[in-house]
Amino acid sequence: MRLEKSYRYHMSECTWRQPVGKEIYRKGTLSVYEVDGKDHKIYCQNLCLLAKLFLDHKTLYFDVEPFLFYILCEVDKQGAHIVGYFSKGARAPPALSSTSLSDVLNATARCRRSG
């Protein structure tokens, strides 16, 4: 790693070991967290910018307040590792909010395992 010193400093200072928000589901080593874009704006903007690396057509990454983000994580003794996420409109009319997804990101590198 080119910036290993910066990475090691960050790991020593950062105490976050799971996503912000609340854990709404857990089975085995998988957990799902619900994060409200209105309450955790910077965190959700960073999630959207991460998705922008993989989705060329993604244009919405600063206006996260009207969305709920659902983050799928794989949990081990070091903490929760993001596998993917999706978002949906939190303040949309009920007919639209249950059927309309805004974002989907699946980190396939976490899915490919040997053995």
Secondary structure by P-SEA (a helix, b strand, c coil): ccaaaaaaaaaacccccccccccccccccbbbbbbbccccaaaaaaaaaaaaacccccccccccccbbbbbbbbbccccbbbccccccccccccccccccccccccccccccccc
